[in-house]
Amino acid sequence: MDKKNALRAGALAAGTTLMMLLMSSPALALTRDDGDDPGSGLSVVETLGLYVVLPLVLFGAITAAVMVLDKSTDRRPKSPRSRAAKAGAKA
């Protein structure tokens, strides 16, 4: 019974996706609107810099800021043995 439901759900998803693709009209993207003023396109280097390098640099800067500004003194994870030893010492 589960196979039948999975097949039905897959067919429904595929059918819905196909209908969405068929209903959208990419030819309308070529029609210019009033006030439409596109600039010159980006080069390959500009595109890679904007969508690959810039996010990596931002990720690195945020990571570095978090590591530098972190005030915690103990960064190593506690092992289960040390927790048990501390619990036994306090008791």
N, C-alpha and C positions, 0 to 999 in steps of 0.2 A: 504494500500500500504506500510506503514511503517513496518508493521509486516512481510510482505513478504521480504522486504529488510533486516530486522534484521535476519530473519531465514536464508536467503541466506548468509549473512556475517558470521553468526555463523557456518553454515555448511562448508563454505570455510575455516574458521580458524581451525575448528576441523579436517577437511581433511588434511590441511597443517601440522598440528601438528602430526597427525597420520603418515603421510608419512615421516616426519622428524624422528620420533621415529623408524619406520621400516627400514629406510635407514641407520641409525647409527648402528654400530656393536660393542656392548660392548665386544665381544669376542676378539677383537683386543687389548684390554687393557691388556690381559694376555700375549701377545707376547712381549718378551724382545728385546730391541734394543741394538746395539753395544754401549758400553760406558755407558749403563744404570747402575747406582749404587745406588739403593734406600737404605736409612738408615733404622734403626729400627723404628717401628711405635710409635706413641704417645700414652701414657696411657690416661685414661679417665680424670684424674686430670690435666694432661698437656694440653689436648685438651680444657677442660673447662676454664683453666687459660688463654690460648692463645686467644680463640675466644669469651669468655664471660667476664672474670674478667678484662683482659687488656684493652679492649675497654671502659668498665665502668670506670676504673681508669683514662684513658686518658680523657674521657668526663668530669669527675669530676675535674681533674686538669685544663683543659681549662676553665671550668665554673668558678672555683675559681679564676683563673688568671684574667678573664674578670671582675669579681665582685670586686676584690681587686684593679685592675688598672683603674677602671672606675672613671673618674674625674668629672662626672656630680654631681651637688649638689641636684637636685630635682628628685627623683625617682618616685614620685607618679604621676599617670596620671591626667591630668587636666579634671575637670568636665565641662560640657557645661555651667553651671551657672557661674563658675569663669571666663571663657573666656569672656562671655557676660559682666560681671561686670567690667573686666579690659578694655574691648573695650569701655564701657560707660564712664569709668573714664578718659581714654585718650582723648576722644572726647570733 
